[in-house]
Amino acid sequence: MPQTFDLILSGGTVHLPGGPAQVDVGVRGGKIVAIGTNLGDAGERIECTGLDVLPGVIDSQVHFREPGLEHKEDLESGSRAAVLGGVTAVFEMPNTNPNTDTAERVGDKLQRAHHRMWCDHAFYVGATADNAPQLKELERIPGTAGVKIFMGASTGSLLVAEDDALSAVLASGTRRVAIHAEDEARMNARKDYRVEGDASSHPVWRDDESALMATKRIVGLARKARRRIHVLHITTPAELEFLAQHKDIATCEVTPQHLTLAGEDAYPRLGSYAQMNPPIRSGAHRDGLWHWLRQGVPDVLGSDHAPHTKEEKAKPYPASPSGMPGVQTLVPLLLNHVAEGRLTLQRFIDLTSAGPQRIFGLVGKGRIVPGYDADFTIVDLKKRWTVGADWLASRCGWSPFEGDTLTGKAIGTVIRGKRVMWEDSLANEATGEALRFEATEFA
């Protein structure tokens, strides 16, 4: 007997766990319920002929700046940029004002986000020396992505720099802890390496060794605590070479920015707009990241979307803040790398959907499988287009990739069976929900 579905995606190349297939996908109640051909009737049908249907892309590191810094971004505008770029879910970081470091502040973010964010979402809890004893309870709050440690100072006031405080944080809880690994003591000692008005001195100040030292320290402390960690935004090949020896306890992330930009070009062309933490480094560093990516060491791609206004970025270095927007350009930048042969589409899917699901224990996300949420990033791999200011949705109003011509773009974003974006047009309303994790669902 023919079935009836809420939605059928038909005619596309669907990327299943076993590989690409010319099949249709049937959705009912926000879930994938059938994969095959001639499925039946549906209330809505999305014609995907000539397009590739990928599992919904998950960006596991964004800074949407709410509360307290809404002049740069907020949960609505940041998530709008996400779905316009093809991202179906995000993990948002805790360095807001106030910091997201108590149960009340996590609850406030979840309340602000519900059906106001366009994509599904989770929030990190910020670690401090003071809240370490409470982290084992805070990480169990539904809708939390876990705990985030800043070993080196960046935007905001969150900082846990000393080994005893780091050990206390690692001893409190069981979920994988996300790490910003830069050595605060070394960077404090090297502040004189900053050159007034010259952002290219940023990677000289926050040098390779500051990153490698911190990564080695946190892996050693994690082993003593028997605690899994996730090292964010890796910028040096030496860190990836080291982490390749510690995959049992440490996963890691690379960003599209560090895979795309090289300091020799970026700083003369973009100035402080290329400034982020950890820094954009040399072309040799970028090539080294690609080497280890092809070796399979990085586990996920995160955008580290960290917007600041043009007025703030225009301040002379080092008064200019570090960070750049990236959630909207994550998918097209990486599809362009696919088009140019640096990355396979299979590896892209692993880094942006299956990888985050596996590492963080997401429930019902990251795969096109019956029973999973009907989240899809629908892309045109051959579309050649130019990143224009009119396409950018972040409140900061700029991108380091504005004006770049790319091959590959998200045509549609479907979340739990709802067409949230199609051909750059949004749905009538935001319906983002909190993400579910094994660690909070079955604690």
TORMARPA-30622 format. One record per residue (C-alpha): x, y, z; residue number from 1; chain. Coordinates in Angstrom, 2 decimals, always signed. Layout:
BEGIN
[r [X,Y,Z],NUM,A]
...
***
This chain:
BEGIN
[r [+0.00,+0.00,+0.00],1,A]
[r [+1.49,+3.42,-0.95],2,A]
[r [+2.61,+5.52,+1.97],3,A]
[r [+1.92,+9.19,+2.55],4,A]
[r [+4.66,+11.49,+3.80],5,A]
[r [+4.87,+15.04,+5.05],6,A]
[r [+7.82,+15.64,+2.73],7,A]
[r [+9.69,+13.81,-0.01],8,A]
[r [+13.08,+14.88,-1.35],9,A]
[r [+13.21,+13.49,-4.88],10,A]
[r [+15.62,+13.28,-7.80],11,A]
[r [+18.83,+14.16,-5.99],12,A]
[r [+22.04,+12.34,-5.23],13,A]
[r [+21.58,+11.39,-1.58],14,A]
[r [+24.68,+10.81,+0.53],15,A]
[r [+23.92,+7.82,+2.73],16,A]
[r [+26.32,+6.18,+5.22],17,A]
[r [+27.21,+3.66,+2.49],18,A]
[r [+27.84,+6.32,-0.15],19,A]
[r [+25.90,+8.35,-2.73],20,A]
[r [+22.71,+6.92,-4.22],21,A]
[r [+19.96,+8.08,-6.60],22,A]
[r [+17.11,+7.64,-4.14],23,A]
[r [+14.26,+9.62,-2.64],24,A]
[r [+13.90,+10.39,+1.06],25,A]
[r [+10.53,+10.30,+2.83],26,A]
[r [+9.91,+12.37,+5.96],27,A]
[r [+7.13,+12.15,+8.50],28,A]
[r [+6.87,+13.96,+11.85],29,A]
[r [+10.26,+15.60,+11.35],30,A]
[r [+12.02,+12.23,+11.03],31,A]
[r [+13.43,+10.28,+8.11],32,A]
[r [+11.12,+7.28,+7.70],33,A]
[r [+11.89,+5.88,+4.23],34,A]
[r [+14.69,+5.84,+1.66],35,A]
[r [+14.09,+4.41,-1.80],36,A]
[r [+12.24,+5.00,-5.07],37,A]
[r [+8.56,+5.53,-5.88],38,A]
[r [+7.87,+6.20,-2.22],39,A]
[r [+4.33,+7.52,-2.60],40,A]
[r [+2.56,+10.82,-2.00],41,A]
[r [+3.63,+13.75,+0.16],42,A]
[r [+2.22,+17.00,+1.42],43,A]
[r [+5.36,+18.71,+0.10],44,A]
[r [+7.89,+17.56,-2.45],45,A]
[r [+11.32,+19.14,-2.95],46,A]
[r [+12.75,+18.51,-6.40],47,A]
[r [+16.51,+17.95,-6.05],48,A]
[r [+17.45,+16.91,-9.60],49,A]
[r [+21.04,+17.96,-10.27],50,A]
[r [+21.66,+18.59,-6.57],51,A]
[r [+23.42,+16.64,-3.80],52,A]
[r [+21.54,+15.95,-0.57],53,A]
[r [+23.97,+15.87,+2.35],54,A]
[r [+23.32,+15.19,+6.03],55,A]
[r [+22.64,+18.48,+7.79],56,A]
[r [+25.89,+20.37,+8.41],57,A]
[r [+26.73,+20.94,+12.10],58,A]
[r [+28.99,+23.87,+13.03],59,A]
[r [+30.39,+22.96,+16.43],60,A]
[r [+31.96,+26.34,+17.23],61,A]
[r [+30.19,+29.69,+16.88],62,A]
[r [+30.08,+32.89,+18.93],63,A]
[r [+26.69,+34.58,+18.53],64,A]
[r [+27.45,+37.26,+21.19],65,A]
[r [+24.11,+37.26,+23.01],66,A]
[r [+23.64,+38.37,+25.74],67,A]
[r [+25.59,+41.57,+26.20],68,A]
[r [+27.28,+42.06,+22.82],69,A]
[r [+24.28,+42.20,+20.50],70,A]
[r [+25.71,+45.13,+18.54],71,A]
[r [+28.03,+42.54,+16.93],72,A]
[r [+25.55,+39.63,+16.58],73,A]
[r [+22.65,+37.94,+18.32],74,A]
[r [+21.13,+34.47,+18.34],75,A]
[r [+18.62,+35.33,+15.62],76,A]
[r [+21.01,+37.05,+13.21],77,A]
[r [+23.80,+34.53,+13.69],78,A]
[r [+21.50,+31.57,+13.14],79,A]
[r [+19.96,+33.30,+10.11],80,A]
[r [+23.46,+33.50,+8.63],81,A]
[r [+23.94,+29.82,+9.49],82,A]
[r [+20.89,+28.51,+7.61],83,A]
[r [+21.53,+30.82,+4.63],84,A]
[r [+24.91,+29.12,+4.39],85,A]
[r [+23.51,+25.60,+4.70],86,A]
[r [+24.18,+24.94,+8.41],87,A]
[r [+21.44,+23.07,+10.28],88,A]
[r [+22.83,+23.12,+13.85],89,A]
[r [+25.40,+25.01,+15.90],90,A]
[r [+27.22,+24.79,+19.24],91,A]
[r [+27.44,+28.32,+20.68],92,A]
[r [+30.29,+29.47,+22.92],93,A]
[r [+30.08,+30.87,+26.48],94,A]
[r [+32.18,+34.08,+26.30],95,A]
[r [+29.19,+36.41,+26.32],96,A]
[r [+28.42,+39.20,+28.80],97,A]
[r [+27.73,+37.84,+31.34],98,A]
[r [+29.64,+34.62,+30.75],99,A]
[r [+27.56,+31.44,+30.37],100,A]
[r [+28.91,+29.85,+33.55],101,A]
[r [+25.87,+29.07,+35.73],102,A]
[r [+22.71,+27.03,+35.33],103,A]
[r [+20.65,+30.24,+35.26],104,A]
[r [+22.70,+31.68,+32.42],105,A]
[r [+22.49,+28.47,+30.40],106,A]
[r [+18.72,+28.50,+30.94],107,A]
[r [+18.53,+32.12,+29.84],108,A]
[r [+20.28,+31.31,+26.55],109,A]
[r [+18.07,+28.31,+25.89],110,A]
[r [+14.97,+30.41,+26.50],111,A]
[r [+16.23,+33.20,+24.22],112,A]
[r [+17.02,+30.68,+21.48],113,A]
[r [+13.82,+28.60,+21.41],114,A]
[r [+11.98,+29.24,+18.11],115,A]
[r [+13.96,+32.47,+17.72],116,A]
[r [+17.07,+30.80,+16.33],117,A]
[r [+16.66,+29.51,+12.79],118,A]
[r [+18.78,+26.39,+13.34],119,A]
[r [+19.00,+23.80,+16.09],120,A]
[r [+21.46,+24.66,+18.81],121,A]
[r [+23.38,+23.82,+21.97],122,A]
[r [+25.32,+26.00,+24.37],123,A]
[r [+28.70,+25.48,+26.00],124,A]
[r [+29.23,+26.14,+29.70],125,A]
[r [+32.28,+28.33,+30.37],126,A]
[r [+34.80,+26.90,+32.86],127,A]
[r [+36.23,+29.14,+35.59],128,A]
[r [+38.35,+28.44,+38.65],129,A]
[r [+35.27,+29.27,+40.75],130,A]
[r [+32.67,+27.08,+39.07],131,A]
[r [+34.85,+23.96,+38.69],132,A]
[r [+33.01,+22.02,+41.46],133,A]
[r [+29.64,+22.67,+39.78],134,A]
[r [+30.67,+21.70,+36.25],135,A]
[r [+29.70,+18.04,+36.70],136,A]
[r [+26.10,+19.21,+37.18],137,A]
[r [+26.20,+22.04,+34.65],138,A]
[r [+27.37,+19.78,+31.81],139,A]
[r [+24.28,+17.58,+32.34],140,A]
[r [+21.78,+20.36,+31.61],141,A]
[r [+19.76,+19.41,+28.50],142,A]
[r [+20.81,+21.63,+25.60],143,A]
[r [+24.42,+21.98,+26.72],144,A]
[r [+27.26,+20.92,+24.43],145,A]
[r [+29.63,+20.43,+27.38],146,A]
[r [+32.34,+22.55,+29.02],147,A]
[r [+34.65,+25.05,+27.30],148,A]
[r [+38.07,+26.06,+28.66],149,A]
[r [+39.98,+29.13,+27.51],150,A]
[r [+43.65,+28.44,+28.36],151,A]
[r [+44.63,+31.72,+26.68],152,A]
[r [+42.79,+35.02,+26.87],153,A]
[r [+40.60,+35.87,+23.89],154,A]
[r [+37.34,+37.84,+23.54],155,A]
[r [+35.71,+38.19,+26.96],156,A]
[r [+36.89,+37.38,+30.48],157,A]
[r [+36.84,+33.57,+30.57],158,A]
[r [+40.32,+32.23,+31.39],159,A]
[r [+41.66,+29.12,+33.13],160,A]
[r [+45.42,+29.32,+32.67],161,A]
[r [+47.08,+27.52,+35.60],162,A]
[r [+47.58,+23.76,+35.86],163,A]
[r [+45.89,+23.38,+39.24],164,A]
[r [+42.76,+25.18,+38.06],165,A]
[r [+42.76,+23.22,+34.79],166,A]
[r [+43.06,+19.97,+36.74],167,A]
[r [+40.12,+20.96,+38.95],168,A]
[r [+37.97,+21.61,+35.87],169,A]
[r [+38.98,+18.31,+34.25],170,A]
[r [+38.22,+16.42,+37.47],171,A]
[r [+34.61,+17.68,+37.52],172,A]
[r [+32.41,+15.77,+35.08],173,A]
[r [+32.72,+13.17,+32.35],174,A]
[r [+31.81,+14.77,+28.99],175,A]
[r [+34.42,+15.75,+26.43],176,A]
[r [+35.83,+19.21,+27.27],177,A]
[r [+36.46,+21.76,+24.50],178,A]
[r [+39.78,+23.60,+24.72],179,A]
[r [+41.11,+26.90,+23.41],180,A]
[r [+44.79,+25.95,+23.62],181,A]
[r [+47.17,+28.92,+23.74],182,A]
[r [+49.68,+29.36,+26.58],183,A]
[r [+48.77,+32.49,+28.52],184,A]
[r [+52.12,+32.85,+30.30],185,A]
[r [+54.09,+32.66,+27.05],186,A]
[r [+51.81,+35.17,+25.33],187,A]
[r [+52.08,+37.58,+28.25],188,A]
[r [+55.85,+37.34,+28.04],189,A]
[r [+55.77,+38.05,+24.29],190,A]
[r [+53.53,+41.13,+24.21],191,A]
[r [+56.45,+43.29,+23.07],192,A]
[r [+56.42,+41.35,+19.77],193,A]
[r [+53.22,+43.16,+18.82],194,A]
[r [+53.85,+45.99,+16.36],195,A]
[r [+51.54,+48.99,+16.57],196,A]
[r [+49.39,+49.17,+13.45],197,A]
[r [+50.72,+45.90,+11.99],198,A]
[r [+48.35,+42.94,+12.31],199,A]
[r [+50.92,+40.69,+10.66],200,A]
[r [+52.74,+40.71,+14.01],201,A]
[r [+49.78,+38.87,+15.56],202,A]
[r [+51.13,+35.37,+14.72],203,A]
[r [+54.58,+36.48,+15.87],204,A]
[r [+53.19,+37.38,+19.29],205,A]
[r [+50.81,+34.38,+19.55],206,A]
[r [+53.41,+32.09,+18.01],207,A]
[r [+53.48,+28.38,+17.12],208,A]
[r [+55.06,+27.49,+20.44],209,A]
[r [+52.29,+29.15,+22.46],210,A]
[r [+49.80,+26.84,+20.73],211,A]
[r [+51.91,+23.68,+20.90],212,A]
[r [+52.86,+24.23,+24.56],213,A]
[r [+49.22,+24.60,+25.57],214,A]
[r [+48.12,+21.58,+23.55],215,A]
[r [+50.83,+19.40,+25.10],216,A]
[r [+49.97,+20.67,+28.59],217,A]
[r [+46.25,+20.00,+28.30],218,A]
[r [+46.78,+16.51,+26.86],219,A]
[r [+49.07,+15.68,+29.80],220,A]
[r [+46.56,+17.01,+32.31],221,A]
[r [+43.72,+15.19,+30.57],222,A]
[r [+45.61,+11.90,+30.83],223,A]
[r [+46.10,+12.40,+34.57],224,A]
[r [+42.42,+13.21,+34.99],225,A]
[r [+41.33,+10.45,+32.56],226,A]
[r [+39.14,+13.03,+30.80],227,A]
[r [+38.46,+13.27,+27.08],228,A]
[r [+39.18,+16.63,+25.44],229,A]
[r [+38.52,+18.35,+22.11],230,A]
[r [+41.14,+20.88,+20.98],231,A]
[r [+39.60,+23.69,+18.96],232,A]
[r [+40.86,+25.66,+15.92],233,A]
[r [+44.25,+23.99,+15.41],234,A]
[r [+46.65,+26.25,+13.48],235,A]
[r [+49.99,+24.42,+13.43],236,A]
[r [+51.02,+21.16,+11.76],237,A]
[r [+53.12,+20.36,+14.85],238,A]
[r [+49.97,+20.22,+16.99],239,A]
[r [+48.30,+17.80,+14.58],240,A]
[r [+51.43,+15.63,+14.47],241,A]
[r [+51.38,+15.55,+18.28],242,A]
[r [+47.63,+14.93,+18.55],243,A]
[r [+47.90,+12.03,+16.07],244,A]
[r [+49.68,+10.19,+18.89],245,A]
[r [+46.87,+10.88,+21.38],246,A]
[r [+43.65,+10.13,+19.51],247,A]
[r [+42.43,+7.90,+22.33],248,A]
[r [+41.85,+10.94,+24.53],249,A]
[r [+41.95,+14.03,+22.27],250,A]
[r [+39.86,+14.94,+19.24],251,A]
[r [+40.44,+18.18,+17.36],252,A]
[r [+39.02,+20.78,+15.00],253,A]
[r [+40.29,+22.87,+12.09],254,A]
[r [+38.56,+25.91,+10.61],255,A]
[r [+37.86,+26.95,+7.02],256,A]
[r [+39.76,+30.19,+7.65],257,A]
[r [+43.00,+28.44,+8.58],258,A]
[r [+42.59,+26.06,+5.64],259,A]
[r [+41.96,+28.91,+3.18],260,A]
[r [+43.91,+32.02,+4.22],261,A]
[r [+47.69,+32.47,+4.32],262,A]
[r [+49.28,+35.28,+6.31],263,A]
[r [+51.54,+36.42,+3.47],264,A]
[r [+48.45,+37.49,+1.53],265,A]
[r [+45.82,+37.95,+4.24],266,A]
[r [+47.51,+40.57,+6.43],267,A]
[r [+48.59,+42.93,+3.60],268,A]
[r [+45.14,+42.62,+2.00],269,A]
[r [+42.84,+42.50,+5.04],270,A]
[r [+44.89,+44.00,+7.89],271,A]
[r [+43.12,+43.52,+11.23],272,A]
[r [+40.17,+41.90,+9.45],273,A]
[r [+42.46,+38.84,+9.21],274,A]
[r [+43.17,+38.94,+12.96],275,A]
[r [+41.81,+36.02,+14.99],276,A]
[r [+42.87,+33.74,+17.86],277,A]
[r [+44.76,+31.53,+17.28],278,A]
[r [+46.15,+33.50,+14.35],279,A]
[r [+46.10,+33.03,+10.61],280,A]
[r [+49.63,+31.78,+9.99],281,A]
[r [+51.77,+31.23,+6.90],282,A]
[r [+51.02,+29.40,+3.69],283,A]
[r [+53.35,+26.65,+4.90],284,A]
[r [+51.22,+26.27,+8.03],285,A]
[r [+48.08,+26.11,+5.89],286,A]
[r [+49.61,+23.44,+3.66],287,A]
[r [+50.63,+21.47,+6.75],288,A]
[r [+47.06,+21.52,+8.05],289,A]
[r [+45.90,+20.09,+4.72],290,A]
[r [+48.53,+17.36,+4.97],291,A]
[r [+47.20,+16.19,+8.33],292,A]
[r [+43.61,+16.62,+7.19],293,A]
[r [+44.31,+14.19,+4.34],294,A]
[r [+45.90,+11.88,+6.93],295,A]
[r [+42.57,+11.90,+8.80],296,A]
[r [+43.71,+13.52,+12.07],297,A]
[r [+41.21,+16.43,+12.41],298,A]
[r [+37.79,+15.18,+13.47],299,A]
[r [+35.53,+18.14,+12.73],300,A]
[r [+35.36,+21.47,+10.92],301,A]
[r [+34.05,+24.41,+12.94],302,A]
[r [+33.77,+27.99,+11.70],303,A]
[r [+34.77,+29.75,+14.94],304,A]
[r [+32.31,+32.42,+13.79],305,A]
[r [+33.41,+35.38,+15.93],306,A]
[r [+32.04,+38.67,+14.58],307,A]
[r [+33.11,+42.20,+15.46],308,A]
[r [+31.86,+45.42,+13.91],309,A]
[r [+33.77,+47.24,+11.18],310,A]
[r [+34.33,+50.12,+13.60],311,A]
[r [+35.94,+47.79,+16.13],312,A]
[r [+38.08,+46.08,+13.51],313,A]
[r [+39.22,+49.45,+12.15],314,A]
[r [+41.05,+50.24,+15.39],315,A]
[r [+44.84,+50.13,+14.98],316,A]
[r [+46.38,+46.79,+15.93],317,A]
[r [+46.62,+45.57,+18.71],318,A]
[r [+43.59,+47.57,+19.92],319,A]
[r [+41.57,+45.80,+17.22],320,A]
[r [+39.67,+42.73,+18.49],321,A]
[r [+40.41,+39.21,+17.27],322,A]
[r [+37.81,+37.22,+15.37],323,A]
[r [+35.98,+37.02,+12.07],324,A]
[r [+32.55,+35.82,+10.90],325,A]
[r [+32.44,+32.40,+9.28],326,A]
[r [+29.26,+30.39,+9.87],327,A]
[r [+27.66,+31.45,+6.59],328,A]
[r [+30.77,+30.75,+4.50],329,A]
[r [+31.72,+27.38,+6.07],330,A]
[r [+29.84,+25.24,+3.55],331,A]
[r [+30.70,+27.16,+0.36],332,A]
[r [+34.36,+27.53,+1.25],333,A]
[r [+34.73,+23.81,+1.84],334,A]
[r [+32.70,+22.93,-1.25],335,A]
[r [+35.11,+25.12,-3.21],336,A]
[r [+37.99,+23.07,-1.78],337,A]
[r [+36.07,+19.95,-2.92],338,A]
[r [+35.73,+21.45,-6.41],339,A]
[r [+39.46,+22.20,-6.53],340,A]
[r [+40.39,+18.68,-5.45],341,A]
[r [+41.78,+19.36,-1.96],342,A]
[r [+38.95,+17.59,-0.16],343,A]
[r [+36.59,+14.77,-1.01],344,A]
[r [+32.88,+15.23,-0.50],345,A]
[r [+32.90,+12.09,+1.66],346,A]
[r [+35.50,+13.67,+3.98],347,A]
[r [+33.54,+16.95,+4.07],348,A]
[r [+30.46,+15.03,+5.24],349,A]
[r [+32.47,+13.22,+7.91],350,A]
[r [+33.94,+16.48,+9.22],351,A]
[r [+30.66,+18.40,+9.33],352,A]
[r [+27.95,+15.86,+10.22],353,A]
[r [+28.99,+12.31,+11.07],354,A]
[r [+32.08,+13.57,+12.94],355,A]
[r [+30.27,+15.95,+15.30],356,A]
[r [+27.58,+13.32,+15.93],357,A]
[r [+30.19,+10.70,+16.82],358,A]
[r [+32.43,+12.90,+18.97],359,A]
[r [+29.78,+14.70,+20.97],360,A]
[r [+27.13,+11.97,+21.17],361,A]
[r [+24.36,+13.85,+19.38],362,A]
[r [+21.01,+12.10,+19.29],363,A]
[r [+19.35,+11.74,+15.88],364,A]
[r [+21.70,+13.99,+13.91],365,A]
[r [+24.51,+13.66,+11.39],366,A]
[r [+23.34,+10.83,+9.10],367,A]
[r [+20.65,+10.22,+6.51],368,A]
[r [+19.17,+7.13,+8.15],369,A]
[r [+15.58,+6.15,+9.02],370,A]
[r [+14.79,+7.27,+12.56],371,A]
[r [+17.14,+10.25,+12.45],372,A]
[r [+16.00,+13.88,+12.28],373,A]
[r [+15.22,+15.01,+8.73],374,A]
[r [+18.13,+17.48,+8.53],375,A]
[r [+19.59,+18.08,+5.07],376,A]
[r [+22.05,+20.47,+3.49],377,A]
[r [+21.15,+20.46,-0.21],378,A]
[r [+23.98,+21.72,-2.41],379,A]
[r [+24.81,+22.53,-6.01],380,A]
[r [+28.39,+21.35,-6.37],381,A]
[r [+28.83,+23.07,-9.75],382,A]
[r [+27.34,+26.48,-9.02],383,A]
[r [+29.93,+29.20,-9.59],384,A]
[r [+29.13,+32.42,-7.76],385,A]
[r [+30.67,+35.38,-5.97],386,A]
[r [+30.26,+36.12,-2.25],387,A]
[r [+28.46,+39.46,-2.18],388,A]
[r [+27.69,+41.86,+0.64],389,A]
[r [+23.95,+41.50,-0.07],390,A]
[r [+24.14,+37.77,+0.73],391,A]
[r [+25.84,+38.18,+4.12],392,A]
[r [+23.46,+38.08,+7.08],393,A]
[r [+25.75,+38.53,+10.09],394,A]
[r [+25.10,+41.77,+11.96],395,A]
[r [+28.80,+42.68,+11.68],396,A]
[r [+28.25,+43.27,+7.95],397,A]
[r [+31.47,+41.89,+6.51],398,A]
[r [+33.38,+38.74,+5.62],399,A]
[r [+37.06,+38.21,+4.78],400,A]
[r [+35.78,+36.23,+1.79],401,A]
[r [+33.54,+38.95,+0.33],402,A]
[r [+34.30,+39.25,-3.38],403,A]
[r [+35.71,+35.71,-3.65],404,A]
[r [+34.38,+33.57,-6.50],405,A]
[r [+33.60,+30.03,-5.34],406,A]
[r [+32.32,+26.79,-6.83],407,A]
[r [+29.63,+25.11,-4.75],408,A]
[r [+26.78,+26.55,-2.71],409,A]
[r [+23.98,+25.45,-0.41],410,A]
[r [+20.67,+25.70,-2.26],411,A]
[r [+18.50,+24.46,+0.58],412,A]
[r [+18.55,+23.96,+4.35],413,A]
[r [+16.01,+21.52,+5.79],414,A]
[r [+15.74,+21.05,+9.56],415,A]
[r [+13.52,+18.36,+11.09],416,A]
[r [+11.56,+18.20,+7.84],417,A]
[r [+11.01,+21.96,+7.54],418,A]
[r [+12.40,+23.84,+4.55],419,A]
[r [+14.11,+26.68,+6.43],420,A]
[r [+16.03,+28.09,+3.44],421,A]
[r [+15.68,+27.61,-0.29],422,A]
[r [+17.61,+29.57,-2.92],423,A]
[r [+18.58,+32.30,-0.41],424,A]
[r [+15.00,+32.80,+0.82],425,A]
[r [+14.02,+32.03,+4.41],426,A]
[r [+10.91,+30.36,+5.80],427,A]
[r [+8.24,+32.51,+7.41],428,A]
[r [+9.37,+31.77,+10.96],429,A]
[r [+12.29,+30.40,+12.95],430,A]
[r [+11.71,+27.01,+14.57],431,A]
[r [+15.13,+26.13,+16.05],432,A]
[r [+15.15,+23.62,+18.91],433,A]
[r [+17.75,+22.57,+21.47],434,A]
[r [+19.99,+19.69,+20.40],435,A]
[r [+19.84,+16.40,+22.27],436,A]
[r [+22.91,+14.54,+23.55],437,A]
[r [+23.33,+11.01,+24.85],438,A]
[r [+25.08,+12.41,+27.94],439,A]
[r [+22.05,+14.50,+28.97],440,A]
[r [+19.27,+12.25,+27.65],441,A]
[r [+20.52,+9.12,+29.40],442,A]
[r [+22.45,+10.51,+32.36],443,A]
***
